[in-house]
Amino acid sequence: MTSKIEVKNLSKVYGNVQAVTDVSFSVGDREVLGFLGPNGAGKTTVMKILTGFHYQSGGTAVIDGIHVDENPLDVKKRIGYLPENVPLYGDLTVDEYLDFAAQAHSIPKSERSRIIDESLEACGLTDYRSRKIETLSKGYRQRTGLAQAILHDPPILILDEPTTGLDPNQIIEIRSLIKELGKRKTVILSTHILQEVEAICTQVLIINDGRIAALGRPQEIAGTMKGGDTWELLLKGADAMIVKDKILQLGSISNALVENTNEGFVSANFFVPAASGDSNAGERIFDWAVNEGLKILEMNRKKLSIEDIFVKLTSNEDPGVQ
């Protein structure tokens, strides 16, 4: 897959502050990269370098084969950028604002009406085109900013916190729109809403203190961090001490936490290290319980969520026992 965005050893220094250090990643055609990190981690700095608003102190940033620092104007023609604080003109109508943006993008006058109509329709703004921007809700102002970002049909979208300050319904609508755009464009999405990443993104990049803490598909990152599988089991007709001894005798299983619940059941949580090469531990536990005449009420392989991963990589907190 051809990389639309290629970043190598990127760094940025502001005075005595090292904002970004040795960041490298690539994003392919029609991929959506979720860009995560705490406040001040360096996300916005990287995005501003990619869009040609800041210059890097070291390394390279290449967009569609073009070095950003060598030809920022050509890069900006290929990018649709939605900053966290959308620069809108409240006294203009949505139509007037998009016409102004179309002129800024040098879209020929003969094509503007059609292109604006398409952008309005894509962002669900057709019925609001004559409304002044200052009268719009936060959600519809975000839509207007996004309409501006896709107006010139760029192959790449860079969206910085596009759902900040929106209510749950507006978040769902904008999220759906971004997911649809990701089917035909390359997208970098910076967000603090971790469920958003799981719903939309094909890749995740977590940055902390200006450095990459993790990069890959969510399931790949989770598997690497866990180093194995965690299983949760709820049994009826058993005793915790007996169950724990039996489970540990099955081999390849460690960190077994087994206890009697208030409801009279037995809850078992156990870990199978990846290094053991045991891919059938779940089946063996199931077969053992059946052979013992125990009733299995629940059995789940527990996955690390994006939230778990984010907490582990950006703080000293431990979200759960492995």
Backbone bond lengths (Angstrom), bond angles and torsions (degrees), N, CA, C in turn:
res aa  C-N    CA-C-N  psi(-1)  N-CA   C-N-CA  omega(-1)  CA-C   N-CA-C  phi
1 M - - - 1.471 - - 1.531 109.47 -
2 T 1.314 117.75 130.23 1.461 122.21 -179.96 1.523 110.35 -68.49
3 S 1.332 116.05 132.98 1.463 120.21 177.67 1.512 109.88 -80.50
4 K 1.314 116.21 126.11 1.456 120.78 174.78 1.522 110.67 -83.87
5 I 1.335 115.39 -29.78 1.464 120.88 -179.54 1.520 108.00 -129.26
6 E 1.322 116.32 128.27 1.461 121.99 -179.85 1.523 108.87 -132.62
7 V 1.316 116.07 114.27 1.464 121.97 -178.78 1.524 108.39 -117.56
8 K 1.349 116.83 128.08 1.461 120.78 -178.81 1.528 110.59 -131.64
9 N 1.332 114.68 122.96 1.473 122.62 173.10 1.525 112.93 50.49
10 L 1.325 115.61 40.30 1.465 120.71 -176.46 1.525 110.56 -71.64
11 S 1.332 116.17 137.02 1.460 121.20 175.37 1.521 109.32 -142.54
12 K 1.335 114.99 154.44 1.465 120.64 178.62 1.523 108.85 -146.94
13 V 1.340 114.74 129.33 1.464 121.65 178.96 1.516 108.75 -120.51
14 Y 1.340 115.92 129.55 1.467 122.04 172.53 1.525 107.30 -110.81
15 G 1.326 117.06 102.10 1.464 119.28 -178.08 1.513 110.42 62.23
16 N 1.335 116.57 -116.00 1.462 121.41 178.66 1.528 112.21 -97.50
17 V 1.326 116.84 5.09 1.466 120.85 -175.84 1.528 110.36 -101.76
18 Q 1.334 115.95 122.69 1.456 121.46 175.62 1.522 107.49 -89.55
19 A 1.339 117.16 99.02 1.464 121.45 -174.10 1.524 112.35 -80.67
20 V 1.343 116.61 -37.19 1.469 121.87 -178.32 1.520 108.47 -137.29
21 T 1.341 116.30 136.91 1.464 120.60 -176.76 1.520 111.30 -133.69
22 D 1.327 116.62 115.89 1.468 123.08 168.86 1.529 113.41 52.13
23 V 1.317 116.25 51.28 1.471 121.69 -179.75 1.531 109.93 -92.24
24 S 1.328 116.45 127.08 1.465 121.69 178.94 1.530 110.14 -135.16
25 F 1.323 117.00 132.71 1.459 121.83 175.19 1.518 109.40 -167.20
26 S 1.323 116.60 165.40 1.459 120.70 175.37 1.528 108.65 -138.70
27 V 1.324 115.57 151.83 1.461 121.91 178.25 1.524 107.42 -130.08
28 G 1.326 116.82 126.13 1.449 121.24 -177.57 1.515 113.31 -86.55
29 D 1.306 115.36 176.12 1.462 122.48 179.72 1.534 109.96 -61.85
30 R 1.347 115.73 131.52 1.469 123.37 177.98 1.529 112.76 59.84
31 E 1.319 116.16 32.56 1.458 121.88 170.42 1.522 108.92 -104.82
32 V 1.335 116.06 151.61 1.456 121.16 176.27 1.530 107.82 -117.97
33 L 1.322 116.19 114.97 1.463 122.21 -179.57 1.518 109.75 -98.38
34 G 1.330 115.98 120.72 1.457 120.61 173.92 1.503 109.73 -86.42
35 F 1.340 116.75 122.59 1.461 123.21 -174.54 1.525 107.38 -107.62
36 L 1.346 116.24 108.23 1.456 121.43 -173.59 1.521 111.61 -116.71
37 G 1.319 115.21 153.93 1.459 120.73 174.56 1.511 110.62 167.40
38 P 1.324 117.43 157.00 1.466 120.50 177.58 1.523 110.84 -64.93
39 N 1.326 116.91 167.95 1.454 120.71 174.14 1.529 109.64 -58.19
40 G 1.333 115.76 134.14 1.458 120.24 178.96 1.513 114.63 81.76
41 A 1.339 117.01 9.26 1.470 120.06 -177.13 1.519 112.83 -76.37
42 G 1.347 117.42 -20.89 1.461 120.63 -179.97 1.514 114.33 116.92
43 K 1.337 117.64 4.99 1.469 120.56 -177.50 1.526 112.29 -61.26
44 T 1.333 116.09 -52.64 1.469 119.83 -176.84 1.518 111.04 -64.41
45 T 1.327 117.41 -34.94 1.471 120.62 177.22 1.524 110.37 -60.14
46 V 1.329 117.32 -46.93 1.465 120.62 179.09 1.526 110.41 -61.40
47 M 1.326 117.20 -42.56 1.462 120.75 -178.34 1.529 111.19 -66.01
48 K 1.309 117.30 -36.90 1.468 120.22 178.66 1.520 111.46 -70.42
49 I 1.334 117.07 -31.32 1.468 119.73 174.75 1.525 110.02 -68.22
50 L 1.336 116.38 -43.12 1.470 120.42 -179.42 1.522 112.17 -63.45
51 T 1.334 116.85 -31.09 1.468 120.18 -178.19 1.530 112.80 -92.95
52 G 1.335 117.26 2.10 1.461 120.65 175.62 1.511 114.76 82.08
53 F 1.326 118.33 13.21 1.465 120.92 178.59 1.524 111.83 -87.52
54 H 1.333 117.43 -25.03 1.460 122.79 173.23 1.520 107.96 -127.55
55 Y 1.324 115.98 154.45 1.454 120.67 174.03 1.516 109.69 -103.64
56 Q 1.335 116.13 142.82 1.448 120.50 179.19 1.525 110.98 -73.70
57 S 1.327 115.93 157.59 1.466 121.30 174.57 1.518 110.85 -88.70
58 G 1.336 116.15 -22.16 1.457 120.90 178.90 1.510 109.84 -163.62
59 G 1.341 116.27 163.68 1.452 120.95 -179.63 1.518 112.48 82.02
60 T 1.330 115.94 -173.52 1.470 120.82 -177.39 1.523 111.11 -132.96
61 A 1.341 114.41 149.87 1.464 122.47 173.24 1.518 107.02 -132.16
62 V 1.331 116.08 118.90 1.462 121.56 -175.83 1.528 108.92 -120.34
63 I 1.324 116.24 125.35 1.459 122.96 179.79 1.523 108.67 -116.33
64 D 1.328 116.67 118.70 1.469 120.80 179.20 1.527 111.60 52.91
65 G 1.334 115.87 38.01 1.462 120.84 178.62 1.516 115.05 83.52
66 I 1.323 118.03 0.81 1.468 122.10 -177.28 1.529 110.02 -110.45
67 H 1.317 117.46 129.92 1.465 121.96 175.81 1.531 108.93 -72.34
68 V 1.317 115.49 123.16 1.467 120.38 -173.85 1.522 111.67 -60.02
69 D 1.326 117.62 -42.86 1.463 119.71 -175.92 1.529 112.67 -73.53
70 E 1.329 117.09 -17.49 1.463 120.30 -179.62 1.528 111.97 -90.02
71 N 1.317 117.18 -32.86 1.462 120.00 -176.62 1.527 110.84 -145.72
72 P 1.345 117.25 67.19 1.471 119.94 -175.10 1.527 114.26 -62.61
73 L 1.333 118.61 -30.28 1.463 120.34 -179.11 1.524 111.39 -66.99
74 D 1.328 116.77 -42.64 1.468 119.61 177.85 1.529 110.89 -65.51
75 V 1.325 116.24 -35.57 1.462 120.46 177.45 1.519 110.43 -63.47
76 K 1.341 116.83 -44.15 1.468 120.64 -177.69 1.522 112.28 -64.40
77 K 1.330 117.29 -25.81 1.458 120.24 176.49 1.526 111.39 -69.35
78 R 1.324 116.30 -23.88 1.461 121.35 -176.41 1.531 113.13 -97.90
79 I 1.335 115.40 -1.85 1.467 119.62 -174.99 1.519 110.98 -120.20
80 G 1.329 115.51 139.56 1.451 121.49 166.56 1.513 107.01 -105.99
81 Y 1.324 117.22 122.48 1.464 121.66 -172.49 1.518 110.75 -118.18
82 L 1.317 115.70 126.65 1.455 121.38 174.74 1.524 107.64 -118.64
83 P 1.344 117.99 100.55 1.473 119.54 178.99 1.519 110.79 -71.26
84 E 1.334 115.39 166.22 1.466 119.94 -177.61 1.529 110.99 -59.90
85 N 1.316 116.85 -44.14 1.466 121.63 176.25 1.524 107.95 -102.59
86 V 1.336 115.70 101.11 1.470 120.52 -172.40 1.529 110.21 -68.13
87 P 1.332 117.96 124.30 1.466 121.25 -179.24 1.535 111.60 -80.88
88 L 1.314 116.88 88.29 1.457 121.94 -178.13 1.528 110.00 -107.98
89 Y 1.331 116.47 157.01 1.465 122.72 176.32 1.527 108.22 -106.03
90 G 1.323 115.70 104.26 1.453 120.85 -172.65 1.508 115.67 -61.72
91 D 1.352 117.66 -26.87 1.463 119.78 -177.09 1.529 112.46 -84.35
92 L 1.331 117.32 -2.78 1.467 120.90 176.36 1.522 109.71 -95.85
93 T 1.316 116.43 152.75 1.461 119.73 169.97 1.527 108.27 -76.89
94 V 1.311 116.63 166.88 1.462 120.80 178.23 1.531 109.64 -58.98
95 D 1.327 116.50 -43.41 1.464 121.55 178.75 1.531 111.38 -59.25
96 E 1.341 115.58 -47.19 1.464 120.38 -177.71 1.525 110.87 -63.88
97 Y 1.317 116.13 -40.43 1.464 120.20 -179.60 1.529 111.22 -64.57
98 L 1.341 116.47 -43.70 1.454 119.64 -179.71 1.527 111.55 -69.60
99 D 1.328 116.89 -32.36 1.465 119.93 175.69 1.533 110.18 -65.55
100 F 1.336 115.35 -40.75 1.468 120.14 176.31 1.536 110.31 -61.20
101 A 1.352 116.44 -45.04 1.467 120.59 179.51 1.525 110.97 -64.12
102 A 1.340 116.96 -37.61 1.465 121.05 179.02 1.533 110.94 -63.52
103 Q 1.329 115.99 -39.84 1.468 119.31 176.77 1.522 110.97 -65.04
104 A 1.355 115.90 -39.66 1.461 119.90 179.32 1.525 111.27 -63.34
105 H 1.339 116.04 -29.95 1.464 120.94 178.36 1.524 111.97 -88.10
106 S 1.332 117.09 5.59 1.477 122.77 178.76 1.527 112.17 59.74
107 I 1.326 116.21 34.70 1.464 120.08 174.59 1.528 108.39 -76.14
108 P 1.322 118.04 126.58 1.479 120.62 -176.80 1.530 111.48 -56.00
109 K 1.329 116.17 144.15 1.463 121.56 -177.64 1.519 112.19 -57.44
110 S 1.328 116.28 -34.80 1.469 120.33 -178.04 1.531 112.46 -67.29
111 E 1.340 117.42 -19.37 1.460 121.15 -177.00 1.527 113.06 -106.13
112 R 1.344 116.69 -10.91 1.469 119.54 -171.74 1.520 113.23 -61.05
113 S 1.324 116.56 -45.16 1.458 119.45 -175.65 1.531 111.14 -59.18
114 R 1.333 116.46 -45.71 1.465 120.81 -179.92 1.531 110.98 -64.12
115 I 1.312 116.20 -44.75 1.472 120.73 -176.95 1.524 111.21 -66.81
116 I 1.321 116.75 -40.08 1.467 120.21 177.48 1.521 110.45 -64.86
117 D 1.338 116.63 -42.17 1.472 120.46 177.36 1.527 111.16 -57.90
118 E 1.333 116.71 -43.75 1.465 121.14 -179.15 1.526 111.61 -65.19
119 S 1.315 115.95 -40.72 1.460 120.76 179.67 1.521 110.91 -66.98
120 L 1.345 116.81 -42.07 1.462 121.44 177.39 1.523 111.28 -60.86
121 E 1.333 115.78 -43.56 1.461 119.74 -178.63 1.522 110.93 -66.68
122 A 1.326 116.96 -42.01 1.463 121.07 -178.54 1.522 111.66 -61.41
123 C 1.329 116.65 -32.69 1.467 121.42 -176.47 1.530 113.27 -101.82
124 G 1.326 116.48 9.23 1.462 120.02 177.66 1.514 113.57 65.69
125 L 1.322 117.10 38.18 1.463 121.77 -175.22 1.524 113.62 -114.93
126 T 1.320 118.40 3.22 1.464 121.19 -174.16 1.531 112.10 -54.42
127 D 1.328 116.97 -41.22 1.471 120.73 -177.88 1.526 112.96 -78.31
128 Y 1.327 116.39 -3.21 1.476 120.40 -176.57 1.538 112.05 -116.41
129 R 1.309 116.54 8.90 1.454 120.36 -171.64 1.531 112.66 -63.88
130 S 1.326 117.67 -27.31 1.465 120.35 -178.57 1.533 113.06 -95.37
131 R 1.323 116.21 2.01 1.463 120.09 -179.47 1.511 110.84 -84.11
132 K 1.327 116.69 141.69 1.460 119.90 173.64 1.534 108.83 -69.44
133 I 1.320 115.30 140.42 1.458 120.66 -175.26 1.528 111.30 -60.29
134 E 1.330 117.31 -35.02 1.466 120.09 -178.31 1.530 112.63 -65.35
135 T 1.335 117.44 -16.43 1.474 120.52 179.44 1.531 112.69 -92.74
136 L 1.337 116.78 -5.02 1.462 120.72 -176.41 1.526 111.64 -82.81
137 S 1.324 115.85 152.67 1.457 120.82 173.53 1.530 109.03 -69.89
138 K 1.334 115.64 167.42 1.468 120.80 178.61 1.530 110.73 -56.73
139 G 1.339 116.42 -41.41 1.458 120.44 -179.12 1.518 112.91 -62.08
140 Y 1.325 116.13 -41.44 1.462 119.51 -178.62 1.530 111.59 -77.94
141 R 1.316 117.40 -24.64 1.475 118.75 171.74 1.532 109.62 -68.67
142 Q 1.355 116.09 -38.46 1.463 119.02 176.30 1.531 110.69 -63.57
143 R 1.328 116.22 -39.84 1.476 120.51 177.11 1.527 110.19 -61.48
144 T 1.332 115.72 -40.16 1.465 119.62 179.91 1.525 110.51 -64.15
145 G 1.331 116.44 -41.72 1.462 120.02 176.51 1.513 111.78 -62.74
146 L 1.328 116.67 -39.15 1.458 120.71 178.60 1.525 110.98 -69.34
147 A 1.334 117.32 -36.48 1.476 121.04 176.54 1.523 109.99 -61.03
148 Q 1.335 115.81 -39.66 1.463 120.20 176.36 1.514 111.31 -63.78
149 A 1.366 116.56 -39.52 1.464 120.89 -176.89 1.529 112.45 -67.15
150 I 1.342 117.28 -30.98 1.475 119.51 -177.73 1.524 112.48 -100.46
151 L 1.320 116.75 0.40 1.468 122.00 -173.08 1.527 112.81 -54.28
152 H 1.326 117.25 -43.77 1.468 121.23 -176.01 1.532 111.65 -91.98
153 D 1.356 116.00 15.56 1.463 123.17 176.98 1.529 112.11 52.50
154 P 1.343 116.93 55.56 1.473 119.56 -179.37 1.525 110.80 -75.01
155 P 1.328 118.02 149.28 1.470 120.14 178.02 1.526 113.01 -74.62
156 I 1.349 116.20 -14.78 1.467 121.11 -175.20 1.525 109.92 -128.94
157 L 1.332 116.27 134.36 1.464 121.93 174.70 1.523 109.43 -118.25
158 I 1.322 116.19 134.13 1.468 121.84 174.78 1.519 106.97 -122.47
159 L 1.331 115.50 113.12 1.464 121.93 -171.06 1.526 109.45 -119.52
160 D 1.326 116.69 116.71 1.461 122.25 -177.16 1.531 109.54 -100.83
161 E 1.310 116.92 107.18 1.473 123.71 179.26 1.539 111.62 51.09
162 P 1.340 118.56 57.57 1.470 120.18 -174.19 1.528 114.95 -68.43
163 T 1.338 118.32 -16.44 1.474 119.24 -177.72 1.527 112.88 -111.62
164 T 1.338 117.11 13.16 1.462 120.24 179.44 1.528 110.77 -60.48
165 G 1.326 116.62 130.32 1.462 121.31 174.49 1.514 115.40 80.65
166 L 1.333 117.43 4.85 1.462 119.72 -179.00 1.529 110.25 -90.08
167 D 1.338 115.90 155.20 1.462 119.20 175.82 1.533 108.63 -80.83
168 P 1.339 118.92 167.59 1.477 121.05 -174.56 1.522 114.53 -54.47
169 N 1.342 117.53 -40.50 1.464 119.53 179.60 1.525 111.57 -66.23
170 Q 1.348 116.11 -40.81 1.463 120.07 179.12 1.524 110.80 -66.00
171 I 1.342 116.67 -38.20 1.467 120.79 178.46 1.525 110.19 -60.62
172 I 1.318 116.81 -45.22 1.465 121.17 179.87 1.521 110.80 -60.90
173 E 1.350 116.74 -41.44 1.464 121.12 -178.92 1.524 111.62 -66.32
174 I 1.339 117.15 -46.72 1.463 120.83 -179.62 1.525 110.34 -67.13
175 R 1.327 116.32 -39.14 1.466 121.15 178.80 1.526 109.99 -61.03
176 S 1.324 117.33 -43.42 1.462 122.08 179.25 1.523 110.59 -63.28
177 L 1.329 115.99 -40.37 1.461 120.72 179.67 1.532 110.79 -64.56
178 I 1.338 116.74 -43.84 1.464 120.55 -179.89 1.536 110.40 -64.66
179 K 1.328 116.36 -40.23 1.462 120.26 178.99 1.519 111.04 -61.60
180 E 1.328 115.72 -40.23 1.464 120.53 178.18 1.531 110.86 -65.86
181 L 1.333 116.84 -42.31 1.468 120.78 178.81 1.528 110.95 -64.14
182 G 1.338 116.29 -33.26 1.451 121.06 -179.90 1.517 114.19 -65.99
183 K 1.328 117.36 -14.84 1.461 121.05 178.30 1.524 111.94 -74.02
184 R 1.343 116.33 -19.40 1.462 118.66 -178.53 1.522 113.98 -131.23
185 K 1.342 117.38 1.73 1.452 120.90 179.36 1.528 110.26 -135.57
186 T 1.310 116.25 161.60 1.458 122.19 170.86 1.525 107.98 -87.64
187 V 1.329 116.61 130.98 1.462 120.32 -173.55 1.528 110.84 -130.07
188 I 1.336 116.20 133.33 1.465 121.80 165.63 1.514 106.59 -110.51
189 L 1.315 115.68 124.90 1.458 121.66 -174.94 1.517 109.47 -123.07
190 S 1.325 116.56 112.25 1.461 121.11 173.66 1.523 108.53 -91.78
191 T 1.330 116.59 131.66 1.464 119.23 -176.94 1.518 110.80 -156.06
192 H 1.341 115.87 155.25 1.459 121.76 171.22 1.532 110.65 -101.71
193 I 1.331 116.33 -6.15 1.465 120.39 -177.79 1.523 108.10 -91.68
194 L 1.331 116.09 103.05 1.449 120.48 -170.74 1.521 112.67 -68.37
195 Q 1.343 116.97 -30.52 1.471 119.10 176.64 1.522 111.04 -63.75
196 E 1.327 115.45 -27.49 1.459 121.19 179.47 1.528 110.45 -62.40
197 V 1.321 115.54 -40.67 1.461 120.83 -179.57 1.524 110.40 -64.71
198 E 1.337 116.41 -44.95 1.465 120.04 179.88 1.523 111.52 -64.51
199 A 1.345 116.92 -31.35 1.462 120.89 -176.91 1.520 112.77 -80.91
200 I 1.330 117.65 -29.23 1.464 120.47 -168.67 1.523 113.76 -115.32
201 C 1.330 117.75 -39.84 1.468 121.02 -160.40 1.528 113.94 -88.19
202 T 1.329 115.11 143.92 1.460 122.06 174.74 1.523 111.03 -92.32
203 Q 1.336 116.52 -23.40 1.457 122.79 178.85 1.518 109.11 -135.32
204 V 1.337 115.73 154.86 1.458 120.72 178.01 1.526 108.95 -129.97
205 L 1.331 115.89 134.31 1.460 121.90 171.85 1.525 107.40 -122.98
206 I 1.322 116.52 120.86 1.465 121.10 177.79 1.520 107.77 -108.71
207 I 1.330 115.52 124.20 1.457 121.31 -178.87 1.524 109.27 -115.75
208 N 1.317 116.58 138.15 1.460 122.01 -179.55 1.521 109.18 -142.76
209 D 1.323 116.34 129.42 1.471 121.61 -177.73 1.525 111.92 53.01
210 G 1.341 115.71 37.89 1.455 120.02 175.32 1.516 115.22 80.10
211 R 1.331 117.76 1.05 1.463 121.39 -178.96 1.529 110.33 -121.72
212 I 1.326 116.05 155.07 1.460 120.01 177.56 1.523 109.36 -73.54
213 A 1.332 115.52 124.95 1.463 121.27 176.70 1.523 111.10 -95.85
214 A 1.327 117.28 -29.60 1.470 121.31 178.55 1.517 109.20 -162.30
215 L 1.331 115.81 147.75 1.465 121.29 179.47 1.519 108.67 -150.92
216 G 1.319 116.76 129.45 1.461 121.07 177.91 1.508 111.20 151.38
217 R 1.312 116.31 -171.94 1.456 120.54 175.15 1.522 108.38 -75.43
218 P 1.339 117.29 145.73 1.476 119.60 -174.73 1.516 113.43 -50.60
219 Q 1.337 117.68 -43.72 1.464 120.07 -178.00 1.519 112.08 -67.93
220 E 1.344 116.97 -31.40 1.459 120.40 178.68 1.532 110.46 -69.24
221 I 1.327 115.70 -43.34 1.467 120.11 178.89 1.522 110.22 -62.79
222 A 1.330 115.48 -44.45 1.462 120.16 -179.25 1.523 110.79 -61.63
223 G 1.336 117.04 -43.65 1.459 120.53 -179.38 1.516 112.18 -64.06
224 T 1.333 116.80 -40.43 1.461 121.28 179.32 1.523 110.92 -64.95
225 M 1.329 116.26 -42.75 1.461 120.45 -177.55 1.516 111.80 -69.69
226 K 1.316 117.08 -39.41 1.456 119.96 -177.30 1.518 112.06 -74.56
227 G 1.342 115.02 -36.63 1.453 118.07 -177.37 1.520 112.50 67.82
228 G 1.320 117.28 22.10 1.450 121.03 -179.56 1.517 111.26 160.33
229 D 1.334 116.32 -164.25 1.463 121.84 -177.30 1.522 110.77 -117.75
230 T 1.337 115.13 139.19 1.451 121.40 172.73 1.528 108.29 -105.33
231 W 1.336 115.94 131.84 1.464 121.32 -179.86 1.516 109.86 -116.28
232 E 1.319 116.04 143.95 1.463 122.32 175.90 1.530 108.40 -121.08
233 L 1.323 116.29 132.39 1.454 122.06 -174.39 1.533 109.48 -134.31
234 L 1.321 117.01 136.06 1.465 122.15 174.87 1.523 107.91 -123.76
235 L 1.354 115.70 120.12 1.461 121.49 -173.57 1.523 111.32 -118.50
236 K 1.301 114.87 151.05 1.468 121.49 174.40 1.529 108.49 -118.79
237 G 1.337 115.67 139.05 1.461 119.71 178.09 1.510 112.98 84.12
238 A 1.354 116.93 36.24 1.462 119.99 -177.53 1.520 109.70 -143.07
239 D 1.353 115.88 169.29 1.454 122.33 175.41 1.525 108.58 -118.91
240 A 1.335 116.85 138.67 1.461 121.88 -172.20 1.529 112.70 -58.41
241 M 1.320 118.54 -46.28 1.463 121.19 -176.37 1.525 111.30 -63.09
242 I 1.333 115.94 -42.91 1.468 119.53 179.95 1.526 110.66 -66.01
243 V 1.338 115.81 -43.25 1.469 120.36 -179.81 1.518 111.15 -60.92
244 K 1.334 117.66 -43.82 1.465 120.53 -178.56 1.524 110.82 -62.30
245 D 1.335 117.17 -46.23 1.470 119.91 179.28 1.530 111.11 -59.37
246 K 1.325 116.49 -43.80 1.461 120.70 -178.28 1.526 111.76 -65.08
247 I 1.357 116.50 -43.25 1.468 120.25 -178.44 1.524 110.63 -63.32
248 L 1.331 116.90 -44.03 1.465 119.85 -178.29 1.525 111.61 -66.79
249 Q 1.327 117.62 -23.81 1.462 121.07 178.19 1.526 112.41 -76.52
250 L 1.327 116.62 -14.12 1.463 120.12 -177.89 1.526 112.80 -75.38
251 G 1.338 117.39 -12.29 1.455 121.07 176.21 1.513 113.70 85.06
252 S 1.342 116.68 153.29 1.474 125.12 176.76 1.523 113.75 65.35
253 I 1.329 117.81 7.25 1.462 120.56 -175.64 1.520 109.34 -114.02
254 S 1.341 116.21 133.95 1.461 120.76 178.92 1.521 109.17 -135.84
255 N 1.308 114.92 171.36 1.471 121.44 176.61 1.534 112.07 53.00
256 A 1.324 117.07 42.90 1.464 120.40 179.31 1.523 109.93 -77.54
257 L 1.327 116.12 120.96 1.458 122.25 176.69 1.527 106.80 -111.84
258 V 1.326 116.25 109.79 1.465 121.06 -174.63 1.528 108.66 -126.51
259 E 1.330 116.35 131.57 1.468 119.40 -179.06 1.521 110.41 -151.76
260 N 1.350 114.13 155.85 1.457 120.79 174.32 1.523 108.97 -80.46
261 T 1.328 118.02 135.60 1.461 121.87 178.27 1.521 110.36 -91.48
262 N 1.327 115.89 165.97 1.466 120.93 178.80 1.526 112.07 -65.15
263 E 1.333 115.91 -21.35 1.467 119.77 -178.07 1.530 112.00 -86.58
264 G 1.344 117.07 1.40 1.457 119.92 179.62 1.512 114.06 89.65
265 F 1.332 117.55 10.21 1.456 121.43 177.96 1.536 109.49 -99.79
266 V 1.334 116.10 177.04 1.465 122.10 174.04 1.522 108.69 -117.86
267 S 1.316 115.94 125.85 1.463 122.06 177.33 1.529 108.59 -104.26
268 A 1.322 116.18 127.59 1.467 121.26 -179.60 1.525 110.06 -125.60
269 N 1.317 115.48 131.45 1.458 122.32 177.57 1.521 106.60 -127.71
270 F 1.337 117.68 118.65 1.458 118.78 -175.72 1.525 110.58 -139.88
271 F 1.335 115.22 156.56 1.460 122.61 -173.18 1.523 110.17 -119.26
272 V 1.346 115.53 134.44 1.461 121.75 176.87 1.527 108.32 -115.25
273 P 1.343 118.85 106.75 1.466 120.74 -177.66 1.524 112.06 -61.62
274 A 1.334 115.98 141.28 1.468 120.02 178.79 1.521 111.02 -63.12
275 A 1.336 116.36 -32.10 1.468 120.96 -177.90 1.522 112.09 -62.99
276 S 1.335 116.87 -20.20 1.467 119.99 -179.53 1.522 111.90 -71.59
277 G 1.340 116.24 -20.78 1.461 120.44 -178.02 1.513 113.32 69.98
278 D 1.333 116.33 13.78 1.464 121.38 -177.82 1.523 109.98 -90.59
279 S 1.318 116.74 100.13 1.465 120.80 -179.32 1.526 112.68 -95.66
280 N 1.344 116.19 -1.16 1.469 119.90 -176.49 1.524 113.18 -114.30
281 A 1.334 117.14 18.37 1.467 119.98 -177.16 1.524 111.16 -59.85
282 G 1.330 117.20 -40.67 1.450 120.78 179.96 1.517 112.07 -60.19
283 E 1.329 116.43 -42.83 1.469 120.66 -179.99 1.527 110.69 -65.51
284 R 1.339 116.47 -40.57 1.461 119.48 -177.92 1.526 111.12 -67.77
285 I 1.353 116.85 -37.92 1.463 120.12 176.36 1.530 110.02 -63.43
286 F 1.319 115.51 -42.98 1.473 120.41 -179.96 1.541 110.26 -61.88
287 D 1.343 115.95 -48.57 1.467 120.24 -179.04 1.524 110.75 -61.93
288 W 1.346 117.00 -41.10 1.465 120.48 179.45 1.531 110.77 -61.00
289 A 1.347 117.11 -45.44 1.469 120.52 -178.09 1.535 110.49 -62.99
290 V 1.324 116.19 -40.93 1.468 120.01 179.63 1.525 110.43 -64.04
291 N 1.348 115.60 -44.77 1.462 120.11 -178.84 1.532 112.02 -64.69
292 E 1.343 116.19 -28.71 1.461 121.12 179.41 1.531 111.50 -82.90
293 G 1.319 116.74 -4.40 1.453 120.82 -179.80 1.518 113.68 76.28
294 L 1.334 116.80 22.28 1.464 121.47 179.66 1.527 110.11 -89.80
295 K 1.311 115.60 146.99 1.459 119.87 177.66 1.530 109.51 -92.66
296 I 1.331 115.91 124.34 1.468 121.27 178.41 1.527 108.29 -90.84
297 L 1.311 116.45 111.22 1.465 120.83 179.33 1.524 111.12 -86.23
298 E 1.337 116.52 -35.86 1.474 121.44 178.10 1.515 108.90 -148.19
299 M 1.342 115.15 146.06 1.462 120.33 172.14 1.517 108.15 -151.63
300 N 1.322 115.71 117.18 1.473 120.22 -174.62 1.518 111.30 -135.63
301 R 1.320 114.96 141.47 1.464 120.18 167.91 1.524 107.03 -89.08
302 K 1.311 116.84 118.41 1.462 121.03 -174.72 1.522 110.11 -85.28
303 K 1.311 115.75 129.36 1.466 121.52 178.68 1.517 109.81 -106.03
304 L 1.333 115.18 146.44 1.459 119.18 172.44 1.520 108.80 -72.58
305 S 1.313 116.87 130.06 1.463 120.54 176.28 1.524 109.44 -83.36
306 I 1.336 115.76 166.21 1.459 119.91 174.61 1.526 110.42 -57.76
307 E 1.332 116.12 -35.84 1.470 119.70 179.09 1.529 110.96 -63.88
308 D 1.341 117.20 -43.73 1.459 121.12 177.08 1.531 110.63 -58.40
309 I 1.341 115.20 -47.02 1.461 120.70 -178.22 1.525 110.66 -62.13
310 F 1.333 115.92 -45.56 1.464 120.90 -178.29 1.526 110.48 -59.90
311 V 1.327 117.08 -46.76 1.467 121.16 -179.01 1.520 110.78 -62.37
312 K 1.322 116.74 -44.07 1.465 120.10 -178.16 1.526 112.14 -63.50
313 L 1.322 116.85 -36.99 1.459 120.41 -174.19 1.525 114.06 -87.17
314 T 1.325 117.76 -17.97 1.460 119.38 -174.63 1.525 113.58 -118.58
315 S 1.334 116.61 6.26 1.468 119.76 176.38 1.510 108.92 -152.60
316 N 1.319 115.03 177.70 1.463 120.12 177.86 1.521 112.06 -94.28
317 E 1.349 115.67 5.35 1.449 118.95 -179.03 1.525 110.20 -75.69
318 D 1.308 116.19 150.75 1.466 122.76 175.82 1.516 107.94 -114.86
319 P 1.341 119.00 109.29 1.454 121.15 -175.17 1.520 114.44 -74.34
320 G 1.294 118.87 -7.05 1.460 117.95 -179.65 1.506 111.68 -177.96
321 V 1.325 117.47 154.14 1.459 121.99 179.15 1.522 109.57 -78.95
322 Q 1.315 116.21 132.68 1.466 120.07 176.23 1.514 109.21 -102.07
